[in-house]
Every structure is written in structure tokens, then in C-alpha cells.
Amino acid sequence: MARSGVQYEDVLGAIESLQARGEAPSVQKIREVLGTGSFTTISDHLREWRLRREGSREPPASQAMPEPVQRLAETLWHKAQEAAGEALAEYRERADRRVAEAQEAMQEAQRQVEDAEQREAALSAHVAGTEQRLEARSAALARVEAERDQWQERARQFEERLSRALQQLDKLQQESEQQAQAHQQALADRDAQHLARLNQEEQRHEAAEARLMTLLDEARQERVAAEKRYDAATQQLEKRQENLQRQLHETQAALGREEKQHRETQWARSRAEERIDTLRHEQSLLQARIEDQKRHIEEQAARLRTQDAELMRRTWQPVEEGVARRADEGRVGEGGETLKGAETAPSESVR
């Protein structure tokens, strides 16, 4: 059965074109003229055209074959037609299969081409997106590395400032210790001097000795209290220093974690800034407390110097008064008895 794609009239027109050019019609040539159509359809139309052409021909009367020969020729012709038809049908079937396979292969190739084009487009889009994400990540990584370098530089600067503050604190502690030692040595020397002078004047100045001992006890108590306050302040400063060092280690650990966690950079940075501000505030508070402690120690030293001056004044005032009185009595009195009485009178009055 002929297909509906190519009609008999189309094949007839192609045959007439081939004959006009002096070419014998064939299935391949007809298809080349038409540019389309299956070999089976064209072969059916070509066979129909040949049958019509043979049927339209009538041999001349003078050339008519004998009836037996004609019957034999017709029998041979029919057999040849059947054999040719069978061979042509088999050939046409193989050709149709090959054409169908070729069309399927062409369609499959077309689908593969389309799939390849789609995959290529998708791959190009994916590659473009990947490149954009890679560029964005590279930029983000560069920013993170720059921020990390900045925070490392800030941490280094903070460590340097903290080291200088600790050195200054050590220096202040050493100076305070030296001042305390000097003050203790001065107090010890003065105590020794006072005790020596008091021993010399013990018999004549018992009342003054009692007052001096009271003042010395007060001075010792004040000194002990000052030393206790100094020790407590020193312990507080040491504890504060340990806390600052521990907080510094925690800050360094936070900076180390920040290098490994790029996605949490902003959060870690804000925490580090807050921590640094807190440490700076605490450092300023510590510096203020150091200054206050220093001023307090200076005030204590001034008070001790004042007490020492008052103690010296009270210690030597009775002695100077006794010496003045003895001098006055020596000038007024006459003879050894007067001088003896002048020496005895202050002792008795002191008692």
C-alpha cells in the first residue's frame, strides 16, 4: 500500500522530467528529483506507471506473435514479473529496514546532539556559576585573610601594650618594695636610735619614755597596718594580673579559632572587639588603681614622715628644755652644790 507522502502524479512528473533529459527512470533518480519520499512508495508508483505504459502499447498487426509463442511469452513474463516482484519486495523490505534504521539512528543522533547541546548549555551555566561562586569565595577569603592579619596585628599590639603595662607594673612593684624596704630600714634605724636615746635618758625621762613608747607602738601599728594594706593591694594586683593573662590567652585562643572558622569571622571579630574593649577598660581601671595605690603609699609615707618628725620633736623637746634649764641654772647658781642641785632638779621633776 502506497504511503500518503508522495502521490502517483508526483512520480509521473519526475519520470517525465527524467525522460525529457534523456534519462531512464529509476527509484533513486525519481527520489533525487522529488527530494523526498520513501523507496517503497516510489517503487510502487514506478511499477504502476510501467504497467500502465505496457498496457497502453498494442503491437502492430504485421508483427503479431503466434498465439502459443505469445502464451509462452506471457507465462515467462509473468514468472519474470513475479520473480522480479519478489526480489524487488525483498530488496524494498531490506531498503525500508535500512532507511528506518538510518532514520532511527539519525533521530537518536539528533536527540544525542540536542542532549549534548543541553548538557553543554547546563554545564556552561554551571561552570559560569561555579566561577562566580569561586570568585566570590576568593574575594571573601581575601577579605577574611586581610581581617585576620589586621586582628593578628591588633593582638600583637595589644600584647606589646600589655607587656609594657606588666613591665611598668613590675617596676612599680619593685619601686614599692624598695620604698617599703627603705622605709622599714629607716624605721628600724630610727627605732634603734630612739631606743638608744631613750636608754640614755631613761632615768631622767620616764614620763617622756612612756609617751615615746606609746607613739612608737602607734607608729608600729600604723606601719603594720600599712604593710598589710600594701600586701593586700599587691595580692589583688597579682590576681588581677593573672586574670589579665588568662583573658589574654583566651583572646589568643579566640583568634586562633577565628582563623579556622571563616564563616564566623564577623561574630568572632565583634566578640574580640568587645573583649579587647573590656580588657582595655580593665587595664585603665587597673592603672587607675595602681595610681591610687601609689598615691596612698605616698600619703602613708608622708604620714609616717610627719609622725617621725613629731616623734623626734617630742623626743628631743624635753631634752632640749632640760639642757636649757641646766644651762640657765648653771649661770645663776654658785659653787658645786648649785650645779648639783641643778642637775638633780630636772630628774626629780621628770619623775
Phi, psi and omega in degrees: 000130181289145177281164184275358185287308183246127181267166180297322180297323177296316180294322180296318178298319179295321179296317179297323178295318179294319179294324178296332178270358179083024180249145178282135182289140174215167183297318181294315182294319179299318180294324177295323179291316181286325182079004180200178178099150179274156180295327180294314181295315180295321179295321178297314180294323179293320178294321178297318179298319180294320179296318179294321181292319179293324180289333181279347180273135174236122182295149177296152183297323182291339183253014181294136181277158175297153184298316178299319179294320180296317179296318179297319179295320178295320178297314178297321180296315179298319178296319179295320178297318179295316179297316179296321179295319178295314179297319179294321179295318179294316178297317179297321179295316178295320179296318179297319178298316180296320178296316179297316178297319179295320178295317177298318178297321179294317177297317178296320177295321178297317177297318178297321177297315179298316178299319179296319178297317178297315178297321179296317178297315179297318179296321178297316178297318179296318179295319178297315177298319179297318178297318178298315179296322179295318178297317179297317179293323177296317177297316179297319179297320178296318177298317181297318179296321178296316178296321179298318178298320179297316181292324176297319178295319178295319178297320179296316178297319178296320177298320179296315179297319179295321178297318178296321178295320178294319177298318178296321178296317177299319180297316178296321178296316178298317179297320179296317178297318179296318178296319179296318178297316179297319179296318178296319178295319179296318178297319179296317178297316180293323176298318179296316178297317180296319180295321178297315180293323179293324176296322178293324183258017187297316184290328185266342187228058179293317179296317178295325178297318179300315179296320179296318179298320178298314179297321178296318177299316178298318180296318178297315179299317178297321178294316179299316179298318179296320178296319178297315178297321178296316179298317179297317179296321179296317178297317177300318178296319179296317177298319179295322177296317177298318178298319178296318178296318178296318177295326176295317177298320178296321178295318177297320177296321177296322177294323177296318178293330180294325178295328181273342184241085182290329182290340182252028185296313183298316180297314180296324180295315178298319178297318180295319178297316178299319181294319179294318177299319178297316179296321177296316178299315179295323178296319177295320177297318179297318178297320178296319178295324177297316179297318178298316179297319179298315178297322179296317179297320178295320178296317178299317179297320178296318178297319178296320178297321177296316179296320177298317179296317178296320179297317178297319181296315180291330180289313186272346181297312178297324180295314180296321178296318178296318179297318180296318180295318179297322179295317179295317180293326178295322179288327183277316185291166178229136175081175183290329181293320179297316179295320179295316176299323179294326180283328183282326185300315180297324181295316180294322180292324179294317178298000000 
